[in-house]
């Protein structure tokens, strides 16, 4: 959790030092931050860092998911919600680079997702492999609760075209709620 007089602004090539304290909040204690205190990321901008212990996934996350962005690292689908906004955060990355470690994820694992407005923790609840054409059936971009969906191509070690997708679904455990109501 970040504590200070103002919201930190992580921009450019700053590196997250992974020295982030995650706090186990229950629903009544969940801290709130107003949306006006957040610097919303722009397409192509680094805005978060994701870590999944013991998997090899430990990298920056960018806003947007076009080819140029995915060359740099995982990209959040820009029509999905940012963490804390009460719905689905959908993030993709290439299987040959940043998300190759997803093959080591197990149900029950913890995913740490650090943003400039707070540190989030998610618990892996499901892992599924589906045909690429059926991928949208696995997540709901209009969900009414915070959740995180990570995905990459499958199979992991194929050299040619990959027609399947590997999905890791995780439920919100902790992190600040973003209040979008008018002040």
C-alpha positions as CSV (number, residue, x, y, z in Angstrom):
1,X,0.0,0.0,0.0
2,X,1.3,3.4,-0.8
3,X,1.0,6.0,1.9
4,X,1.7,9.7,1.4
5,X,0.3,13.2,0.8
6,X,-0.4,12.5,-2.9
7,X,-0.8,9.7,-5.3
8,X,2.5,8.7,-6.8
9,X,2.8,9.1,-10.6
10,X,4.6,6.2,-12.2
11,X,5.5,7.2,-15.8
12,X,8.1,6.6,-18.4
13,X,10.7,3.9,-17.7
14,X,10.6,4.0,-13.9
15,X,11.1,0.5,-12.4
16,X,8.9,-0.9,-9.7
17,X,11.2,-2.2,-7.0
18,X,8.8,-4.9,-5.8
19,X,9.1,-3.6,-2.2
20,X,5.3,-3.4,-1.8
21,X,3.4,-4.4,1.3
22,X,0.2,-6.3,0.7
23,X,-2.4,-6.0,3.4
24,X,-5.2,-8.5,4.0
25,X,-8.3,-6.2,4.1
26,X,-11.8,-7.5,4.8
27,X,-14.7,-5.8,2.9
28,X,-15.3,-3.3,5.7
29,X,-11.7,-2.2,5.9
30,X,-11.0,-2.1,2.2
31,X,-9.5,1.3,1.5
32,X,-11.0,3.6,-1.0
33,X,-9.3,6.0,-3.4
34,X,-11.2,8.5,-5.6
35,X,-10.7,8.2,-9.3
36,X,-9.6,11.9,-9.4
37,X,-6.5,10.9,-7.5
38,X,-5.4,8.4,-10.2
39,X,-3.4,9.2,-13.2
40,X,-5.1,7.1,-15.8
41,X,-2.7,5.2,-18.1
42,X,-2.5,6.0,-21.8
43,X,-2.2,3.4,-24.5
44,X,1.3,1.9,-24.5
45,X,2.2,3.2,-21.1
46,X,3.5,1.1,-18.3
47,X,1.1,1.3,-15.3
48,X,1.6,-1.9,-13.2
49,X,3.9,-4.7,-12.3
50,X,2.7,-8.3,-12.0
51,X,4.4,-11.0,-9.9
52,X,3.4,-14.6,-9.5
53,X,5.8,-16.3,-7.0
54,X,7.6,-19.5,-8.1
55,X,6.4,-19.2,-11.7
56,X,8.8,-16.9,-13.5
57,X,6.1,-14.3,-14.1
58,X,7.6,-11.0,-12.8
59,X,7.2,-8.1,-15.3
60,X,5.8,-4.7,-16.0
61,X,2.2,-4.4,-17.5
62,X,1.3,-1.9,-20.2
63,X,-2.1,-0.4,-21.0
64,X,-3.4,-1.7,-24.3
65,X,-2.7,-5.0,-26.2
66,X,-1.6,-4.2,-29.7
67,X,1.4,-5.9,-31.3
68,X,3.8,-3.1,-30.4
69,X,2.8,-3.2,-26.7
70,X,2.9,-7.0,-26.5
71,X,6.5,-6.9,-27.8
72,X,7.4,-4.8,-24.6
73,X,5.4,-7.0,-22.2
74,X,2.0,-8.0,-21.0
75,X,-0.8,-5.7,-22.1
76,X,-4.2,-5.0,-20.6
77,X,-7.1,-5.1,-23.0
78,X,-8.2,-1.4,-22.9
79,X,-11.9,-2.2,-22.8
80,X,-11.4,-4.1,-19.6
81,X,-11.4,-2.3,-16.2
82,X,-8.3,-1.3,-14.3
83,X,-7.7,-3.0,-10.9
84,X,-10.0,-1.6,-8.1
85,X,-12.7,-0.4,-10.5
86,X,-15.0,-3.3,-9.6
87,X,-14.9,-5.6,-12.7
88,X,-12.6,-7.7,-14.9
89,X,-9.0,-6.8,-15.7
90,X,-7.9,-8.8,-18.8
91,X,-4.2,-9.1,-19.5
92,X,-2.4,-10.9,-22.4
93,X,1.2,-11.6,-23.1
94,X,3.2,-13.8,-25.5
95,X,3.8,-17.4,-24.5
96,X,7.4,-17.3,-25.7
97,X,8.3,-14.4,-23.3
98,X,6.6,-12.8,-20.4
99,X,3.7,-15.3,-19.8
100,X,5.6,-18.6,-20.5
101,X,5.7,-19.0,-16.7
102,X,1.8,-19.3,-16.6
103,X,2.4,-23.0,-17.2
104,X,3.7,-23.2,-13.6
105,X,0.7,-21.5,-12.1
106,X,-1.6,-23.6,-9.8
107,X,-5.1,-23.1,-8.4
108,X,-4.7,-21.3,-5.1
109,X,-1.5,-19.4,-6.1
110,X,-1.4,-15.7,-5.3
111,X,-0.9,-13.0,-8.0
112,X,0.5,-9.7,-6.9
113,X,-0.5,-6.7,-9.1
114,X,1.1,-3.3,-8.2
115,X,-0.2,-0.1,-9.6
116,X,0.5,3.6,-8.8
117,X,-2.7,3.8,-6.9
118,X,-2.4,0.6,-4.8
119,X,-1.2,-3.0,-4.5
120,X,-3.6,-5.7,-5.4
121,X,-3.6,-9.4,-4.6
122,X,-5.6,-12.0,-6.4
123,X,-6.1,-15.8,-5.8
124,X,-6.0,-18.2,-8.8
125,X,-9.4,-20.0,-8.9
126,X,-9.4,-21.6,-12.3
127,X,-7.1,-22.5,-15.3
128,X,-8.6,-23.4,-18.6
129,X,-7.5,-24.2,-22.2
130,X,-9.9,-23.3,-25.0
131,X,-9.9,-22.8,-28.7
132,X,-9.0,-19.3,-29.6
133,X,-12.5,-18.7,-31.2
134,X,-14.1,-19.7,-27.8
135,X,-11.9,-17.5,-25.6
136,X,-14.6,-14.8,-24.9
137,X,-16.8,-17.4,-23.3
138,X,-14.4,-17.6,-20.3
139,X,-14.7,-14.1,-18.9
140,X,-17.2,-11.3,-18.4
141,X,-16.0,-7.8,-19.0
142,X,-19.1,-6.5,-17.3
143,X,-18.7,-8.5,-14.1
144,X,-19.8,-6.7,-10.9
145,X,-16.7,-7.8,-8.9
146,X,-13.0,-7.3,-9.2
147,X,-11.2,-10.2,-10.9
148,X,-8.1,-10.8,-13.0
149,X,-7.8,-12.8,-16.1
150,X,-4.4,-13.6,-17.6
151,X,-4.0,-15.4,-21.0
152,X,-1.5,-16.5,-23.5
153,X,-1.3,-18.9,-26.5
154,X,-1.2,-22.6,-26.0
155,X,0.5,-25.1,-26.2
156,X,3.5,-23.6,-24.4
157,X,6.2,-25.4,-26.4
158,X,4.7,-25.4,-29.9
159,X,6.8,-23.8,-32.6
160,X,4.1,-23.3,-35.1
161,X,0.7,-21.5,-35.0
162,X,-1.1,-22.0,-31.7
163,X,-4.9,-22.3,-32.1
164,X,-5.7,-22.5,-28.4
165,X,-5.5,-20.1,-25.4
166,X,-4.4,-20.7,-21.9
167,X,-6.4,-18.8,-19.3
168,X,-5.7,-18.2,-15.6
169,X,-8.6,-16.7,-13.7
170,X,-8.1,-15.1,-10.3
171,X,-10.5,-13.5,-7.7
172,X,-9.8,-10.3,-5.9
173,X,-8.3,-10.7,-2.4
174,X,-7.1,-7.2,-1.4
175,X,-6.3,-3.8,-2.7
176,X,-8.0,-0.4,-2.7
177,X,-11.5,0.2,-4.2
178,X,-11.6,3.1,-6.7
179,X,-14.6,5.4,-6.1
180,X,-15.9,6.8,-9.4
181,X,-18.7,8.9,-7.9
182,X,-18.6,12.6,-8.3
183,X,-16.9,14.4,-5.4
